[in-house]
Amino acid sequence: MNLNYSIFKVFLIFNLSLSGLGLFGATSTFAQPLTPAKVSDLVRQGRAAWDRKDIDGAIAAYRQAITLEPRNAQLYISLGFLLTQQFSYTEAISYLEQATQLNNRNPRAFTALGFAQAQLGNYPAAAIAYGRVLELERNNPDALQGLAFTQTQQNDLVGAISTYRRILVVNPRDVKAYLNLGYLVQRQGDFKQAFSLFSRANRISAQNPDVIFALGSLLDAQNQPQLAIQKYRQVLQLNPNHSDANVAIAQILEKQKNWDGAISAYRRSAISNPRDKQIYKAIASAYLQKNSLLDAILAYRQVLEIDPQDAAAHYALGLSLFQQKRYSESLRSLEFAERFYSQTRNDQAALEVRKSITEVKANIRS
């Protein structure tokens, strides 16, 4: 089982800087201050807490300010953005939507709303929010980047390609836009145009590890693994912890059945992504290919430390334990797998697990 990593990476960076969004402001076209001195004091407290990275303190200050000025759109924007810093995207959306109702011509509110919706995977809603920004500010760079990202996530390649081309009209030296556009045309099988786009990015930023990685991925896609590995190793000379380059090398080595080399590359990738369970699943799979059951079991346990409800990891762990004749432990893992598959209504997988449970129980009785 290979790690399901796509070579088509989206290098989207949201530049929702505090100064850029004007999130510290306390006034609004729709503001009706009741106690302006008190509100401004609370905003100053929130700003100071934010500067100290005391997000809880900043949130508390802005919540209190909103109770005093419930029609101040800027306060809702600031609070919504703060909530995204705590990954409380649903609550953030609630406040940001209120901000857009109070002032439907504030591009900052819609930009932050699009960001929060995208983080929850609500890509159609995010696209609508970004579209509203672009109605207000045709060339807003954050909205263009966000829209292109949501289009890509919805597999609207034509729309995403068009949006990235708009980005490059606005900023012809945007390296990430060249990379994203290159990956999209690569997905469409146009390797020649992808190479042209990656080469332009390389002329702008010659020692950029992501650009070199893109050129390597193009070679990989054209079935030139050794040349691709050379590019990936160039990436690692510039950034030894470049996770995607390590994963790409590991996947090539897996195809060559170089399990030890693949495991080493995956482990290097895990250094920069210690909470990425897919990496540990790939490590476990490689160990199984080597018939190193104990090492595979340890890797599956690492997966479950990250995500205790990963049904597939429980199932694989249960099967590995069964092969070691550790039947009681195997049964416990398989029962977890059956429970979590059932909860997600994956009936076919749950049925397969039940068959394994029956076999384990038979061995326990014998």
Buried (B, 14 or more C-beta within 10 A) or exposed (E): EEBEBEBBBBBBEBEBEEEEBEBBBBBBEBBEBEEEEBBBBBBEBBBEBBEEEBBEBBBBBBBBBBEBBBBBBBBBBBBBBBBBEEEBBEBBBBBBBBBBEBBEEBBBBBBBBBBBBBBBEBBEBBBBBBBBBBEBBEEBBBBBBBBBBBBBBBEBBEBBBBBBEBBBEEEEEBBBBBBBBBBBBBBEEBBEBBBEBBBBBBEBBEEBBBBBBBBBBBBBBBEBBEBBBEBBEBBBEBBEEBBBBBBBBBBBBBEEEBBEBBBBBBBBBBEBBEEBBBBBBBBBBBBBBBEBBEBBBBBBBBBBEBBEEBBBBBBBBBBBBBBEEBBEBBBBBBBBBBBBBBEEEBEEBBEBBBEBBEBBEEEEEE
